[in-house]
Amino acid sequence: MLTETGLRETDPRLKECMENFENLNTAEFDHDLSESAGVYIDKNTFRECIADNIELIAKAFSNSMVVPEFSEFKKEIDILYRKAKCNKNGKVSIGSYV
């Protein structure tokens, strides 16, 4: 869900949160789950894992980031990219920059 807000798991601002999730004792969880199925944890454990980064996470989910409604922004950028990618006209600029 965080990626829909524009944040990534590798975002350095989420370092503590991601480390907390990685440090969970995975022996408690069912290893037969596929990666896409994820791991289920109780509400208190989840709160403990996100506590260090709760302000950033709250901002992300309340659309208070620099780019609010990131998923809509991303859709528009994807459309522009696909249109521009097909454009094979034009020439590389060789002139000096102003």
Buried (B, 14 or more C-beta within 10 A) or exposed (E): EBEEBBBEEEBEEBEEBBEBBEEBEEEEEEEEEEEEEEEEBEEEBEEEBBEBBEEBBEBBBEEEBEEEEBEEEBEEEEEEEEEEEEEEEEEEEEEEEE
